[in-house]
Amino acid sequence: MDADQLRDFLSKPMSNRGEEFMKRNQPSPEAQPSNAIAQHDSAIRNHLAGLVRALLQEGDPQKLHDLLIEHRNFIDSILDLLNPKT
């Protein structure tokens, strides 16, 4: 997702973002477990978008930056678990 797509995504009402994500990532009927994963992913993206919007409205870009760095570090830690160093 590029910056323009992210800006567009964040500008939409939260319910629309979730619906749009679910439509884009609609699994085939035989991929039922993926549907649950897509719903969790959608919820995470909606919550993160809400945090971003709230912090932007607060006018504290440093706080937003720090929060995003924390999230990046968390995700990087998970990725490190998936790719053990040899």
OpenMM code with the backbone's topology and positions (N, CA, C; nanometers):
from openmm import Vec3, app, unit

residues = "MET ASP ALA ASP GLN LEU ARG ASP PHE LEU SER LYS PRO MET SER ASN ARG GLY GLU GLU PHE MET LYS ARG ASN GLN PRO SER PRO GLU ALA GLN PRO SER ASN ALA ILE ALA GLN HIS ASP SER ALA ILE ARG ASN HIS LEU ALA GLY LEU VAL ARG ALA LEU LEU GLN GLU GLY ASP PRO GLN LYS LEU HIS ASP LEU LEU ILE GLU HIS ARG ASN PHE ILE ASP SER ILE LEU ASP LEU LEU ASN PRO LYS THR".split()
positions = [
    Vec3(0.0857, -0.1166, 0.0000),
    Vec3(0.0000, 0.0000, 0.0000),
    Vec3(0.0903, 0.1229, 0.0000),
    Vec3(0.0752, 0.2103, -0.1009),
    Vec3(0.1575, 0.3302, -0.1060),
    Vec3(0.0952, 0.4412, -0.0210),
    Vec3(0.1623, 0.5554, -0.0125),
    Vec3(0.1190, 0.6643, 0.0753),
    Vec3(-0.0192, 0.7176, 0.0370),
    Vec3(-0.0465, 0.7304, -0.0925),
    Vec3(-0.1776, 0.7808, -0.1354),
    Vec3(-0.2891, 0.6832, -0.0997),
    Vec3(-0.2635, 0.5542, -0.1185),
    Vec3(-0.3639, 0.4538, -0.0829),
    Vec3(-0.3880, 0.4540, 0.0675),
    Vec3(-0.2805, 0.4690, 0.1462),
    Vec3(-0.2943, 0.4727, 0.2911),
    Vec3(-0.3748, 0.5945, 0.3340),
    Vec3(-0.3461, 0.7108, 0.2755),
    Vec3(-0.4195, 0.8331, 0.3079),
    Vec3(-0.5682, 0.8153, 0.2760),
    Vec3(-0.5973, 0.7554, 0.1602),
    Vec3(-0.7358, 0.7297, 0.1214),
    Vec3(-0.8017, 0.6322, 0.2180),
    Vec3(-0.7292, 0.5264, 0.2550),
    Vec3(-0.7798, 0.4248, 0.3478),
    Vec3(-0.8137, 0.4880, 0.4826),
    Vec3(-0.7241, 0.5750, 0.5326),
    Vec3(-0.7446, 0.6364, 0.6640),
    Vec3(-0.8571, 0.7391, 0.6638),
    Vec3(-0.8871, 0.7955, 0.5472),
    Vec3(-0.9900, 0.8992, 0.5417),
    Vec3(-1.1317, 0.8432, 0.5408),
    Vec3(-1.1451, 0.7130, 0.5201),
    Vec3(-1.2780, 0.6514, 0.5138),
    Vec3(-1.3276, 0.6165, 0.6532),
    Vec3(-1.4600, 0.6131, 0.6723),
    Vec3(-1.5137, 0.5679, 0.8011),
    Vec3(-1.4652, 0.4271, 0.8315),
    Vec3(-1.4471, 0.3988, 0.9592),
    Vec3(-1.3901, 0.2714, 1.0010),
    Vec3(-1.4667, 0.1522, 0.9451),
    Vec3(-1.5990, 0.1571, 0.9472),
    Vec3(-1.6770, 0.0425, 0.8993),
    Vec3(-1.6532, 0.0192, 0.7504),
    Vec3(-1.6392, 0.1270, 0.6734),
    Vec3(-1.6140, 0.1126, 0.5300),
    Vec3(-1.4777, 0.0509, 0.5028),
    Vec3(-1.3783, 0.0854, 0.5846),
    Vec3(-1.2440, 0.0304, 0.5642),
    Vec3(-1.2463, -0.1206, 0.5810),
    Vec3(-1.3120, -0.1675, 0.6848),
    Vec3(-1.3193, -0.3117, 0.7088),
    Vec3(-1.3908, -0.3831, 0.5963),
    Vec3(-1.5022, -0.3251, 0.5522),
    Vec3(-1.5781, -0.3862, 0.4428),
    Vec3(-1.4962, -0.3889, 0.3146),
    Vec3(-1.4265, -0.2791, 0.2871),
    Vec3(-1.3453, -0.2722, 0.1656),
    Vec3(-1.2342, -0.3767, 0.1702),
    Vec3(-1.1695, -0.3903, 0.2849),
    Vec3(-1.0629, -0.4891, 0.2979),
    Vec3(-1.1176, -0.6294, 0.2766),
    Vec3(-1.2326, -0.6576, 0.3376),
    Vec3(-1.2910, -0.7911, 0.3257),
    Vec3(-1.3281, -0.8214, 0.1806),
    Vec3(-1.3803, -0.7222, 0.1078),
    Vec3(-1.4158, -0.7439, -0.0326),
    Vec3(-1.2918, -0.7722, -0.1165),
    Vec3(-1.1850, -0.6955, -0.0912),
    Vec3(-1.0616, -0.7148, -0.1677),
    Vec3(-0.9984, -0.8499, -0.1395),
    Vec3(-1.0176, -0.9001, -0.0204),
    Vec3(-0.9503, -1.0227, 0.0216),
    Vec3(-1.0485, -1.1360, 0.0459),
    Vec3(-1.1567, -1.1361, -0.0287),
    Vec3(-1.2593, -1.2394, -0.0136),
    Vec3(-1.2019, -1.3759, -0.0495),
    Vec3(-1.1997, -1.4672, 0.0461),
    Vec3(-1.1454, -1.6001, 0.0161),
    Vec3(-1.2458, -1.6857, -0.0599),
    Vec3(-1.1938, -1.7889, -0.1211),
    Vec3(-1.2823, -1.8841, -0.1870),
    Vec3(-1.3577, -1.9613, -0.0795),
    Vec3(-1.4735, -2.0185, -0.1123),
    Vec3(-1.5523, -2.0910, -0.0109),
    Vec3(-1.4752, -2.2035, 0.0567),
    Vec3(-1.3830, -2.2672, -0.0161),
    Vec3(-1.3093, -2.3780, 0.0457),
    Vec3(-1.1959, -2.3305, 0.1365),
    Vec3(-1.1708, -2.2016, 0.1418),
    Vec3(-1.0635, -2.1477, 0.2259),
    Vec3(-1.1205, -2.0831, 0.3515),
    Vec3(-1.2071, -2.1502, 0.4202),
    Vec3(-1.2765, -2.0963, 0.5367),
    Vec3(-1.1832, -2.0454, 0.6467),
    Vec3(-1.0761, -2.1183, 0.6836),
    Vec3(-0.9890, -2.0644, 0.7882),
    Vec3(-0.9286, -1.9293, 0.7510),
    Vec3(-0.9030, -1.9053, 0.6232),
    Vec3(-0.8478, -1.7775, 0.5803),
    Vec3(-0.9445, -1.6637, 0.6063),
    Vec3(-1.0746, -1.6919, 0.6038),
    Vec3(-1.1736, -1.5893, 0.6302),
    Vec3(-1.1572, -1.5353, 0.7720),
    Vec3(-1.1356, -1.6230, 0.8678),
    Vec3(-1.1155, -1.5792, 1.0061),
    Vec3(-0.9885, -1.4957, 1.0162),
    Vec3(-0.8846, -1.5366, 0.9461),
    Vec3(-0.7595, -1.4610, 0.9474),
    Vec3(-0.7808, -1.3240, 0.8844),
    Vec3(-0.8544, -1.3184, 0.7743),
    Vec3(-0.8826, -1.1906, 0.7086),
    Vec3(-0.9611, -1.0986, 0.8007),
    Vec3(-1.0527, -1.1543, 0.8793),
    Vec3(-1.1298, -1.0724, 0.9733),
    Vec3(-1.0398, -1.0161, 1.0826),
    Vec3(-0.9485, -1.0980, 1.1339),
    Vec3(-0.8542, -1.0491, 1.2348),
    Vec3(-0.7641, -0.9409, 1.1758),
    Vec3(-0.7156, -0.9656, 1.0552),
    Vec3(-0.6294, -0.8683, 0.9889),
    Vec3(-0.7031, -0.7367, 0.9687),
    Vec3(-0.8275, -0.7447, 0.9280),
    Vec3(-0.9088, -0.6252, 0.9078),
    Vec3(-0.9258, -0.5484, 1.0383),
    Vec3(-0.9513, -0.6200, 1.1466),
    Vec3(-0.9686, -0.5550, 1.2767),
    Vec3(-0.8398, -0.4854, 1.3201),
    Vec3(-0.7262, -0.5511, 1.3001),
    Vec3(-0.5974, -0.4912, 1.3370),
    Vec3(-0.5736, -0.3640, 1.2566),
    Vec3(-0.5987, -0.3712, 1.1257),
    Vec3(-0.5783, -0.2533, 1.0409),
    Vec3(-0.6719, -0.1394, 1.0814),
    Vec3(-0.7966, -0.1718, 1.1138),
    Vec3(-0.8914, -0.0686, 1.1561),
    Vec3(-0.8474, -0.0027, 1.2862),
    Vec3(-0.8019, -0.0837, 1.3814),
    Vec3(-0.7571, -0.0276, 1.5087),
    Vec3(-0.6335, 0.0600, 1.4894),
    Vec3(-0.5395, 0.0127, 1.4092),
    Vec3(-0.4190, 0.0911, 1.3845),
    Vec3(-0.4532, 0.2208, 1.3111),
    Vec3(-0.5427, 0.2128, 1.2139),
    Vec3(-0.5851, 0.3338, 1.1425),
    Vec3(-0.6517, 0.4315, 1.2385),
    Vec3(-0.7304, 0.3806, 1.3334),
    Vec3(-0.7928, 0.4669, 1.4340),
    Vec3(-0.6895, 0.5350, 1.5215),
    Vec3(-0.5858, 0.4605, 1.5615),
    Vec3(-0.4779, 0.5201, 1.6405),
    Vec3(-0.4065, 0.6290, 1.5616),
    Vec3(-0.3768, 0.6004, 1.4354),
    Vec3(-0.3086, 0.6985, 1.3507),
    Vec3(-0.3936, 0.8243, 1.3382),
    Vec3(-0.5210, 0.8067, 1.3103),
    Vec3(-0.6097, 0.9218, 1.2944),
    Vec3(-0.6163, 1.0038, 1.4233),
    Vec3(-0.6314, 0.9362, 1.5373),
    Vec3(-0.6416, 1.0066, 1.6655),
    Vec3(-0.5139, 1.0847, 1.6954),
    Vec3(-0.3997, 1.0241, 1.6708),
    Vec3(-0.2737, 1.0933, 1.6987),
    Vec3(-0.2493, 1.2074, 1.6006),
    Vec3(-0.2929, 1.1920, 1.4768),
    Vec3(-0.2820, 1.3027, 1.3817),
    Vec3(-0.3710, 1.4188, 1.4246),
    Vec3(-0.4897, 1.3875, 1.4741),
    Vec3(-0.5810, 1.4922, 1.5199),
    Vec3(-0.5283, 1.5611, 1.6451),
    Vec3(-0.4542, 1.4872, 1.7291),
    Vec3(-0.3918, 1.5475, 1.8470),
    Vec3(-0.2833, 1.6458, 1.8071),
    Vec3(-0.2309, 1.6297, 1.6873),
    Vec3(-0.1258, 1.7189, 1.6401),
    Vec3(0.0103, 1.6880, 1.7007),
    Vec3(0.0324, 1.5610, 1.7341),
    Vec3(0.1596, 1.5215, 1.7939),
    Vec3(0.2286, 1.4186, 1.7047),
    Vec3(0.2956, 1.4653, 1.5982),
    Vec3(0.3575, 1.3711, 1.5052),
    Vec3(0.4679, 1.2867, 1.5694),
    Vec3(0.5360, 1.3403, 1.6700),
    Vec3(0.6418, 1.2622, 1.7349),
    Vec3(0.5831, 1.1431, 1.8096),
    Vec3(0.4698, 1.1640, 1.8747),
    Vec3(0.4031, 1.0543, 1.9454),
    Vec3(0.3600, 0.9462, 1.8458),
    Vec3(0.3067, 0.9882, 1.7308),
    Vec3(0.2674, 0.8934, 1.6262),
    Vec3(0.3901, 0.8183, 1.5744),
    Vec3(0.4964, 0.8903, 1.5488),
    Vec3(0.6204, 0.8285, 1.5010),
    Vec3(0.6688, 0.7229, 1.5997),
    Vec3(0.6721, 0.7585, 1.7282),
    Vec3(0.7182, 0.6647, 1.8313),
    Vec3(0.6296, 0.5403, 1.8367),
    Vec3(0.4988, 0.5600, 1.8264),
    Vec3(0.4056, 0.4469, 1.8289),
    Vec3(0.4286, 0.3549, 1.7088),
    Vec3(0.4463, 0.4142, 1.5915),
    Vec3(0.4681, 0.3334, 1.4716),
    Vec3(0.6008, 0.2580, 1.4782),
    Vec3(0.7025, 0.3193, 1.5372),
    Vec3(0.8308, 0.2503, 1.5559),
    Vec3(0.8124, 0.1308, 1.6487),
    Vec3(0.7349, 0.1481, 1.7563),
    Vec3(0.7068, 0.0362, 1.8472),
    Vec3(0.6363, -0.0776, 1.7741),
    Vec3(0.5392, -0.0429, 1.6912),
    Vec3(0.4675, -0.1455, 1.6150),
    Vec3(0.5614, -0.2143, 1.5155),
    Vec3(0.6459, -0.1360, 1.4507),
    Vec3(0.7417, -0.1944, 1.3568),
    Vec3(0.8347, -0.2918, 1.4295),
    Vec3(0.8835, -0.2520, 1.5468),
    Vec3(0.9721, -0.3399, 1.6239),
    Vec3(0.9012, -0.4689, 1.6630),
    Vec3(0.7741, -0.4585, 1.6997),
    Vec3(0.6953, -0.5761, 1.7350),
    Vec3(0.6839, -0.6707, 1.6150),
    Vec3(0.6513, -0.6152, 1.4994),
    Vec3(0.6375, -0.6964, 1.3783),
    Vec3(0.7729, -0.7552, 1.3381),
    Vec3(0.8795, -0.6749, 1.3483),
    Vec3(1.0129, -0.7266, 1.3166),
    Vec3(1.0503, -0.8428, 1.4080),
    Vec3(1.0112, -0.8363, 1.5340),
    Vec3(1.0389, -0.9457, 1.6277),
    Vec3(0.9680, -1.0738, 1.5844),
    Vec3(0.8456, -1.0598, 1.5381),
    Vec3(0.7714, -1.1764, 1.4887),
    Vec3(0.8400, -1.2327, 1.3645),
    Vec3(0.8795, -1.1444, 1.2736),
    Vec3(0.9480, -1.1894, 1.1519),
    Vec3(1.0796, -1.2588, 1.1853),
    Vec3(1.1493, -1.2102, 1.2876),
    Vec3(1.2734, -1.2756, 1.3301),
    Vec3(1.2470, -1.4178, 1.3778),
    Vec3(1.1343, -1.4386, 1.4432),
    Vec3(1.0998, -1.5736, 1.4879),
    Vec3(1.0762, -1.6676, 1.3699),
    Vec3(1.0230, -1.6125, 1.2621),
    Vec3(0.9947, -1.6935, 1.1434),
    Vec3(1.1201, -1.7234, 1.0624),
    Vec3(1.2198, -1.6389, 1.0745),
    Vec3(1.3439, -1.6535, 0.9979),
    Vec3(1.4619, -1.6648, 1.0936),
    Vec3(1.4774, -1.7813, 1.1565),
    Vec3(1.5881, -1.7949, 1.2520),
    Vec3(1.7227, -1.7766, 1.1821),
    Vec3(1.8103, -1.7104, 1.2532),
    Vec3(1.9441, -1.6876, 1.1979),
    Vec3(2.0249, -1.8158, 1.2069),
    Vec3(2.1001, -1.8426, 1.1032),
    Vec3(2.1786, -1.9665, 1.1017),
    Vec3(2.3199, -1.9432, 1.1485),
] * unit.nanometer
topology = app.Topology()
chain = topology.addChain("A")
for resn in residues:
    res = topology.addResidue(resn, chain)
    for name in ("N", "CA", "C"):
        topology.addAtom(name, app.Element.getBySymbol(name[0]), res)
